[in-house]
Structure formats: structure tokens, C-alpha cells
Amino acid sequence: MRVARVPHRVTGSRMLQILAVLCAVSVAAPPAAHAYIDPLSGSVVLQGSVAGVLAALLTIRHWWASAIRLVRAWFARAAP
């Protein structure tokens, strides 16, 4: 009696691992572009990068303040 094999399924985490490896390879070994980037494009990329970093820092600051308020409120209720 032969047992039928179930086809291997790719789970969500495995798919993310595969996608991460493919993205890393594509970033690590980009082909030569031989393209010109004008100053306006460069400044737009710089502005977007700075805005992204500042947004991330402000978000972390907001989350940190919320966490501190939560801990202080928790200790205030626990104190007699």
C-alpha cells in the first residue's frame, strides 16, 4: 500500500524569509545603471530620507511617552 504524499506548502513565515533573501540579493548586487540623477531628484530623495528618519524618531518618542505614562499609572494604582 502506497501512502499519497501531500504537497509541501510554503507557510507565511517561509515566504517572508524567501522574500527577504531575494530583496537582499537584489540590493547587494545591483546592475550598473549608467544613469544621470539631476540635482532635483537627489534633493527629493534626501528630503524623503530625512522625513522618514524624523517620522520614525517622533513615533518612537510618542510610543515611549505612552509606555512611561502606562507604567506610572500602574505603579500609582499599586501603591497603598
Summary of the structure (lengths in Angstrom):
residues: 80
radius of gyration: 24.5
end to end distance: 71.5
largest distance: 71.5
contacts: 116
relative contact order: 0.04
helix: 71%
strand: 0%
